[in-house]
Amino acid sequence: MEAPSLLDFNLEQTFFGFKPKHRVQLHDKLFDLLWAGEGRFDWDTIYNLPLPIRRFWVTKINKEREEQAERAQAALEKAQARNPRTKKP
Amino acid sequence: MNNVTSTIQDRSIIELAKQNYEKQQRNKFPSIVVDLPSKGLIYPESSPLRSGTIEMRYMTAYDEDILTNSTYIKNGIIFDKLLESLITTSNINVDDISPIDREALIISARIHGYGNMYPVTVTDPSTDKQIDKEIDLSKLKFREFNLQSDENGEFDYVADSISLKFRFLTIGLTKNIDPERAISDLMLASIQEINGNRDKNYIADYLKYEMRAGIAKQFRAYLNDNMPGIDFSIEIEGENGGTFTAGFQLGTDLFWF
């Protein structure tokens, strides 16, 4: 029963899992999001977004991109089916 | 002189920019109201902390920049800087908050920023093996706290021939603790009055020369037994299907985005 427990604080500095090296990674992700926005939003908006909303945006953009890729693939397959001569060997 | 003046001006500009940023952030998004484990009872009635709740805004990339700041990490002040940035309740100085409550605020920031599931490693007592588990931070409970404080946020302790008034320490006060004499420094910082006398020199002398070791030990035990805070012991399912109660270390990796 020692007095230092009066300081009762159990969290370590690594609680959030960040180290200084992660700063580059963080800004890399922010850049990716800004780039994916294609001018729809600016740096300031992203930088000040609450994290749950930022996560929501990233999920939405990823989903949108996947759907876009699927649509492009479907269109390509359709075109190839219509004109087999364009099919690669 | 020119250099000094320009440094001061630079500081004012930085301070002003910070205030503007915080004001802007306060207005943009709804805040989170966090309950304090101390219920605010450990603070004087004049303090906004006495309400037992603090308002914070959601974490942003700005706060992630704080968490990755190498200088803050080196100096061990990331949590203080983070809370300075997140707290939106007016007139709160982070140094005035108790470490007990700071813990709850940081856990709340984690939950609202990255979610409530948190990976931990615990040892299963039946197999002695370390197992990885995810715990739900939102299910952590506060320890029971039933002491009644006066208007100064001080508590009474009476034993044998001694009558004390004590308070739980704030972050600011803990910074002055010398690790070499932690016990006596903590006692001195905590005890505000002995037998009706509030003079700090009298209290220091009393603790040094008059207080019996047994009484000091009893008092520390009383503090520990009645301290508010978060209960970190949780029930975990072991490898063989049984459950066990374990404490855990909060300091592992998490996932971004």
Interface residues (C-beta under 8 A of the other chain):
Chain A: M1 E2 A3 P4 S5 L6 L7 D8 F9 N10 L11 E12 Q13 T14 F15 F16 G17 F18 K19 P20 H22 R23 Q25 L26 K29 L30 I46 Y47 N48 L49 P50 L51 P52 I53 R54 R55 V58
Chain B: Q24 Q25 K28 F29 R57 Y58 M59 T60 A61 Y62 E64 D65 L67 T68 N69 S70 I73 G76 I78 F79 P99 I100 R102 E103 I106 I107 R110 H112 G113 Y114 F168 L169 T174 I177 A182 I183 L186 M187 S190 K217 R220 A221 L223 N224 M227 G229 I230 F232 Q249 L250 G251 T252 D253 L254 W256 F257
